[in-house]
Amino acid sequence: MATSLQQPQIVIGNNPSESKSFVGSPVSAREREDARRQSARLHSERERQKQALHLQKLNILSQNISNPSRRAAMAMALAQIEENLRAIN
């Protein structure tokens, strides 16, 4: 019988000499959960960045600009935003 300090044993087939220690330790499960959370955080951050860039793009496109210098600046800003969106994807 296993004490509280021993790892549980799994017997494969009828031969006790082929027993294996249980590998699913709480540490590895915790590490997997931390990695999953980190991945979810990164995904959320990328989505927020994409949304912010998309809103900036909509703002630029919605402006009615008659000044040629301002129009050129907005075109450059729009190109930069689109480049940033491609980099995030």
Beta strands, then each sheet from edge to edge (+ up, - down):
strand 1: 9-10
strand 2: 20-21
sheet 1: 1+ 2-
end
